[in-house]
């Protein structure tokens, strides 16, 4: 739910009620920026963990791959976060600066005992858009392994669209990999099948935004997604549960 800097999303106009409903539905953690984390703490505290986004870029500049560090491990501790997460784009013109910033953050995490999740994407080709791809598998493999080698405890990355390709990414990573959601799905079934395939391809979890809070019934979608991830519920049974 760290998307408001990237555009207007009506579903996020009043985040507290959405966060509260998802916390009650069993969300394990919320990936938030510090502003929402401060204002919504009563909605998730004691129910779900906080993963604090520590980098930012807005859609107004139209260079989402160029992220500024806007928070710190110290602030994460004050907010009660259980992990921090920056965005890095491997292969971009700012790669040297991004890796240097990641090294500083990793040192602070190690010193403070703060788990580090890295959201790692390749910069991609001419047709690629930040966070949306398309990205080729070979570039994703390098991006994820780079994050692992530079200190990530776990990595969030783009799902390339098929289980076999994703298995190449997860098998080359030395730390757990979770999938980003990407753009809003056409149907909730598309989301369920993507998550099911990703888990079969070696994902250790999911971090979904638009595909979850943009669905028709986010709490119900969350409950069946959680069963797919944790209980290996089939997509067919998940759809049946949603239709009740």
C-alpha positions as CSV (number, residue, x, y, z in Angstrom):
1,X,0.0,0.0,0.0
2,X,2.9,2.3,-0.8
3,X,1.5,3.4,-4.2
4,X,0.0,6.9,-3.6
5,X,3.2,8.6,-4.9
6,X,2.7,6.9,-8.2
7,X,-0.7,8.2,-9.1
8,X,-4.3,8.6,-8.0
9,X,-5.9,5.5,-6.6
10,X,-9.4,6.0,-5.3
11,X,-9.1,2.8,-3.2
12,X,-6.3,4.4,-1.2
13,X,-8.1,7.7,-0.5
14,X,-8.9,6.5,3.1
15,X,-6.3,3.9,3.9
16,X,-7.1,3.3,7.5
17,X,-10.4,1.5,7.0
18,X,-8.8,-0.7,4.2
19,X,-5.8,-1.5,6.4
20,X,-8.1,-2.4,9.3
21,X,-10.2,-4.7,7.2
22,X,-7.2,-6.5,5.8
23,X,-5.6,-6.8,9.2
24,X,-8.8,-8.4,10.5
25,X,-8.8,-10.7,7.5
26,X,-5.3,-12.1,8.4
27,X,-2.7,-10.0,6.6
28,X,0.7,-10.9,7.9
29,X,2.3,-7.5,7.2
30,X,1.7,-4.2,5.5
31,X,4.3,-2.5,3.3
32,X,3.8,1.2,4.1
33,X,5.4,4.6,3.8
34,X,6.1,6.4,7.1
35,X,3.2,8.8,6.8
36,X,0.5,6.1,6.5
37,X,2.4,3.9,9.0
38,X,2.1,6.7,11.6
39,X,-1.5,7.5,11.0
40,X,-2.8,3.9,10.7
41,X,-0.8,2.2,13.5
42,X,-4.0,1.6,15.5
43,X,-5.4,-0.3,12.6
44,X,-2.7,-3.0,12.4
45,X,-0.7,-2.9,15.6
46,X,-0.9,-6.2,17.4
47,X,-2.4,-7.9,14.3
48,X,0.2,-7.5,11.5
49,X,3.8,-6.5,11.0
50,X,5.0,-3.3,9.4
51,X,7.5,-3.3,6.6
52,X,8.7,0.3,6.1
53,X,9.4,1.6,2.6
54,X,12.6,3.7,2.8
55,X,12.9,4.9,-0.7
56,X,10.6,7.2,-2.8
57,X,9.9,8.6,-6.2
58,X,6.8,10.2,-7.6
59,X,5.1,9.7,-11.0
60,X,5.2,13.5,-11.6
61,X,8.9,13.3,-12.4
62,X,8.3,10.2,-14.5
63,X,11.5,8.6,-13.4
64,X,10.3,5.9,-10.9
65,X,13.6,4.0,-11.3
66,X,15.4,6.9,-9.6
67,X,14.6,6.5,-6.0
68,X,15.6,8.8,-3.1
69,X,16.2,7.4,0.4
70,X,13.5,9.1,2.6
71,X,13.6,7.1,5.7
72,X,16.0,5.2,7.9
73,X,16.5,2.2,10.2
74,X,16.3,4.5,13.2
75,X,12.8,5.7,12.0
76,X,11.8,2.1,11.4
77,X,12.7,1.3,15.0
78,X,10.7,4.2,16.3
79,X,7.7,3.1,14.2
80,X,7.9,-0.5,15.4
81,X,8.7,-1.9,12.0
82,X,9.8,-5.5,11.6
83,X,11.7,-4.9,8.3
84,X,12.7,-2.1,5.9
85,X,12.6,-2.2,2.1
86,X,14.3,0.0,-0.5
87,X,13.7,-0.2,-4.3
88,X,16.8,-0.7,-6.5
89,X,16.9,-1.0,-10.3
90,X,19.9,-3.0,-11.4
91,X,21.5,-1.8,-14.6
92,X,20.1,1.7,-14.4
93,X,22.3,4.8,-14.9
94,X,22.1,5.2,-11.1
95,X,23.2,1.7,-10.3
96,X,26.4,2.8,-8.6
97,X,24.5,5.2,-6.3
98,X,21.8,2.7,-5.7
99,X,24.3,0.0,-4.6
100,X,26.1,2.5,-2.4
101,X,22.9,3.5,-0.8
102,X,22.0,-0.2,-0.3
103,X,25.3,-0.9,1.3
104,X,24.8,1.9,3.9
105,X,21.3,0.7,4.6
106,X,22.5,-2.9,5.0
107,X,25.2,-1.8,7.5
108,X,22.5,0.1,9.5
109,X,20.2,-3.0,9.4
110,X,23.0,-5.3,10.6
111,X,23.9,-2.9,13.4
112,X,20.4,-2.4,14.5
113,X,19.2,-6.0,14.1
114,X,16.6,-4.9,11.4
115,X,15.7,-7.4,8.7
116,X,16.2,-6.1,5.2
117,X,13.9,-6.8,2.3
118,X,15.1,-5.5,-1.0
119,X,12.7,-4.9,-3.9
120,X,15.0,-5.6,-6.8
121,X,14.1,-5.1,-10.5
122,X,16.3,-4.9,-13.6
123,X,16.1,-1.6,-15.5
124,X,14.9,-3.6,-18.6
125,X,14.8,-2.7,-22.2
126,X,13.2,0.1,-24.2
127,X,9.7,-1.3,-23.7
128,X,10.1,-1.8,-20.0
129,X,8.4,0.4,-17.4
130,X,9.5,0.5,-13.8
131,X,7.8,-2.1,-11.7
132,X,5.6,-3.2,-14.7
133,X,8.2,-4.7,-17.0
134,X,8.4,-6.6,-19.2
135,X,11.7,-8.0,-17.9
136,X,13.6,-10.9,-19.3
137,X,14.4,-13.8,-17.0
138,X,18.1,-13.5,-17.3
139,X,18.0,-9.9,-16.1
140,X,15.7,-10.8,-13.2
141,X,18.1,-13.6,-12.1
142,X,20.9,-11.0,-11.9
143,X,18.8,-8.4,-10.1
144,X,17.6,-10.9,-7.4
145,X,21.0,-12.4,-6.9
146,X,22.6,-9.0,-6.6
147,X,20.2,-8.0,-3.9
148,X,21.0,-11.3,-2.0
149,X,24.8,-10.8,-2.4
150,X,24.5,-7.2,-1.1
151,X,22.8,-8.2,2.1
152,X,19.1,-8.7,1.6
153,X,17.5,-11.1,4.0
154,X,14.7,-11.6,1.4
155,X,13.9,-10.2,-2.0
156,X,10.8,-8.9,-3.6
157,X,10.7,-9.0,-7.4
158,X,8.6,-9.1,-10.6
159,X,6.9,-12.3,-11.5
160,X,7.8,-13.1,-15.2
161,X,4.6,-14.8,-16.0
162,X,5.3,-18.5,-15.9
163,X,6.3,-21.0,-13.2
164,X,9.4,-22.5,-15.0
165,X,10.9,-19.1,-15.7
166,X,10.4,-18.0,-12.1
167,X,11.9,-21.3,-10.8
168,X,15.2,-20.2,-12.5
169,X,15.1,-17.0,-10.5
170,X,14.3,-18.6,-7.1
171,X,16.8,-21.4,-7.6
172,X,19.6,-19.0,-8.2
173,X,18.8,-16.8,-5.2
174,X,20.5,-17.6,-1.9
175,X,17.7,-15.9,0.1
176,X,13.9,-16.3,0.0
177,X,12.1,-14.6,-2.9
178,X,8.6,-13.1,-2.8
179,X,6.6,-11.8,-5.7
180,X,5.4,-8.3,-6.4
181,X,1.9,-7.9,-7.6
182,X,2.4,-5.6,-10.6
183,X,-0.5,-3.9,-12.3
184,X,-4.2,-4.5,-11.4
185,X,-5.4,-7.9,-12.7
186,X,-8.3,-8.3,-15.2
187,X,-9.9,-10.8,-12.9
188,X,-9.4,-12.2,-9.4
189,X,-8.9,-15.6,-11.0
190,X,-5.9,-14.3,-12.9
191,X,-4.4,-13.2,-9.5
192,X,-5.1,-16.5,-7.9
193,X,-3.4,-18.4,-10.7
194,X,-0.4,-16.1,-10.7
195,X,0.1,-16.7,-7.0
196,X,-0.4,-20.4,-7.3
197,X,2.1,-20.7,-10.1
198,X,4.6,-18.5,-8.3
199,X,4.4,-20.6,-5.2
200,X,5.0,-23.8,-7.2
201,X,8.0,-22.0,-8.8
202,X,9.7,-21.5,-5.5
203,X,8.2,-18.2,-4.1
204,X,8.2,-18.0,-0.3
205,X,5.4,-15.5,-0.2
206,X,3.6,-12.6,-1.9
207,X,3.5,-8.8,-1.6
208,X,0.5,-7.7,-3.5
209,X,-0.9,-4.2,-3.9
210,X,-3.2,-3.3,-6.7
211,X,-4.2,-6.9,-7.3
212,X,-5.4,-7.1,-3.7
213,X,-6.7,-3.7,-2.7
214,X,-8.0,-3.2,-6.2
215,X,-10.1,-6.4,-6.2
216,X,-13.9,-6.3,-5.7
217,X,-13.6,-7.7,-2.1
218,X,-10.1,-7.2,-0.7
219,X,-10.6,-9.1,2.6
220,X,-12.2,-12.1,0.9
221,X,-9.4,-12.1,-1.8
222,X,-6.8,-11.9,1.0
223,X,-8.3,-14.9,2.9
224,X,-8.1,-17.2,-0.2
225,X,-4.7,-15.9,-1.2
226,X,-3.4,-16.7,2.2
227,X,-4.8,-20.3,1.9
228,X,-3.1,-20.7,-1.4
229,X,0.3,-19.5,0.0
230,X,0.2,-21.3,3.4
231,X,-2.1,-24.3,2.9
232,X,-1.6,-25.0,-0.9
233,X,-5.4,-24.5,-1.5
234,X,-6.1,-25.1,-5.2
235,X,-7.3,-22.2,-7.4
236,X,-10.6,-24.0,-8.1
237,X,-11.3,-24.4,-4.4
238,X,-10.3,-20.8,-3.8
239,X,-12.7,-19.6,-6.5
240,X,-15.4,-21.7,-4.9
241,X,-14.8,-20.1,-1.5
242,X,-15.0,-16.6,-3.1
243,X,-18.3,-17.4,-4.7
244,X,-20.1,-18.3,-1.5
